[in-house]
Amino acid sequence: YFYKLLYKYLSFYIRPEDAILEIHPQNNLLIRMFQTRKIAVVADEKTEHVGGVETLIHLHDIQPWRPDYIVLNGNIHYERDIQRFLEELHAVCEPATRILILYYSSLWKPLLRVADWLGLRTKTPEQNWIAHSDIDNLLLLAGFEPVRRDNRVLLPLYLPFLSQFVNRYLAPLPLFRLFTMVNVLIARPVFPSEQIPKPSVSIVVLSPFAPKSLTF
């Protein structure tokens, strides 16, 4: 149920004609739901095999692949050097590429640990729990610009009628939004040619003793 919710939210941005790529997924539950024109994963030794999905071994293998969207499902929680990881990702992006970053709210950290202990959730090596401002700063240092952020999923377990009502109608409300579990952040790569030039400044000195104003 939880991954169906994630797929539903990401489908707001990913169109059927888009090519998508997921980096080091912990499982294949999300990526196999998409029915776009081209799907692939960058896998490591811990990645589960995804049937019918192209598997790339190295991040630089995506250069001829040209994905429209790159999905990072919780990657920032177990990357040792988040900035370096984002910089490596920026090196293989094109201007039209968009990064979809899914990360969890730190308020849910105790509940997620309980879910791991009860076996209700696939265990992942999360170590980093950082704030929105920290992620924005890391993206800026790595050459990305945040475009949009959504707060989703207030009730990750399926309860008939209740789950749909809570996640669809209550989660978007201002007060309840503070307690949502998943943050969906869209970022785009920024290249030197897109940087805004520094504005020039003119200083005008008006003096009653001067015949006219002086501009420096």
Backbone hydrogen bonds, N-H to C=O, Kabsch-Sander energy under -0.5 kcal/mol:
donor,donor_aa,acceptor,acceptor_aa,energy
5,L,1,Y,-1.8
6,L,2,F,-2.0
7,Y,3,Y,-2.4
8,K,4,K,-2.1
9,Y,5,L,-2.2
10,L,6,L,-2.6
11,S,7,Y,-1.8
12,F,9,Y,-1.2
13,Y,10,L,-1.6
14,I,10,L,-2.4
15,R,13,Y,-0.6
18,D,15,R,-1.8
20,I,38,K,-2.2
21,L,69,Y,-2.0
22,E,40,A,-1.9
23,I,71,V,-2.1
24,H,22,E,-0.6
24,H,42,V,-2.6
32,R,28,N,-1.4
33,M,30,L,-1.5
34,F,31,I,-1.0
37,R,16,P,-1.2
37,R,18,D,-0.6
38,K,18,D,-0.8
40,A,20,I,-1.3
41,V,54,E,-2.0
42,V,22,E,-2.2
43,A,41,V,-0.7
43,A,56,L,-2.5
47,T,44,D,-1.3
51,G,49,H,-0.7
53,V,50,V,-1.7
54,E,39,I,-1.4
56,L,41,V,-3.5
56,L,54,E,-0.5
61,D,58,H,-1.4
62,I,59,L,-1.6
63,Q,60,H,-1.3
65,W,62,I,-1.0
66,R,62,I,-1.6
68,D,19,A,-2.5
69,Y,19,A,-1.9
70,I,98,R,-2.3
71,V,21,L,-3.4
71,V,69,Y,-0.5
72,L,100,L,-3.2
73,N,71,V,-0.6
74,G,72,L,-1.3
74,G,102,L,-2.3
77,H,74,G,-1.7
78,Y,75,N,-1.5
79,E,75,N,-0.9
85,F,81,D,-2.2
86,L,82,I,-2.5
87,E,83,Q,-2.4
88,E,84,R,-2.4
89,L,85,F,-1.8
90,H,86,L,-2.5
91,A,87,E,-1.6
92,V,89,L,-1.1
93,C,90,H,-1.4
97,T,94,E,-1.8
98,R,68,D,-2.0
99,I,187,A,-2.9
100,L,70,I,-3.0
100,L,98,R,-0.5
101,I,99,I,-0.7
101,I,185,L,-3.2
102,L,72,L,-3.1
102,L,100,L,-0.6
103,Y,101,I,-0.5
103,Y,183,N,-1.9
105,S,181,M,-2.5
108,W,105,S,-1.7
109,K,106,S,-1.4
112,L,108,W,-2.6
113,R,109,K,-1.8
114,V,110,P,-1.8
115,A,111,L,-2.3
116,D,112,L,-2.2
117,W,113,R,-2.1
118,L,114,V,-2.2
119,G,115,A,-0.6
119,G,116,D,-0.8
120,L,115,A,-2.4
121,R,115,A,-0.9
126,E,124,T,-1.9
127,Q,77,H,-4.7
128,N,77,H,-2.1
129,W,127,Q,-0.6
135,I,131,A,-1.9
136,D,132,H,-2.5
137,N,133,S,-2.2
138,L,134,D,-2.3
139,L,135,I,-2.5
140,L,136,D,-2.1
141,L,137,N,-2.4
142,A,138,L,-1.7
143,G,139,L,-0.5
143,G,140,L,-1.0
144,F,139,L,-3.5
145,E,188,R,-2.7
147,V,186,I,-3.6
148,R,186,I,-1.4
150,D,184,V,-2.6
152,R,150,D,-0.5
152,R,182,V,-3.3
159,L,157,L,-0.7
162,L,160,P,-2.2
163,S,159,L,-2.5
165,F,161,F,-1.7
166,V,162,L,-2.7
167,N,163,S,-2.6
168,R,164,Q,-1.9
169,Y,165,F,-2.2
170,L,165,F,-1.1
170,L,166,V,-0.7
171,A,166,V,-2.4
173,L,170,L,-1.5
177,R,173,L,-2.5
178,L,174,P,-0.6
178,L,175,L,-1.0
179,F,176,F,-1.7
180,T,177,R,-1.1
181,M,152,R,-0.5
181,M,153,V,-3.5
182,V,152,R,-2.6
183,N,103,Y,-3.0
184,V,150,D,-2.9
185,L,101,I,-2.8
185,L,183,N,-0.6
186,I,148,R,-3.1
187,A,99,I,-2.1
188,R,145,E,-2.2
190,V,143,G,-3.2
194,E,191,F,-2.4
195,Q,191,F,-0.6
195,Q,192,P,-1.1
204,V,202,S,-0.6
205,V,203,I,-0.6
205,V,214,L,-1.8
206,L,204,V,-0.6
207,S,205,V,-0.6
210,A,207,S,-1.0
214,L,205,V,-1.3
216,F,203,I,-1.4
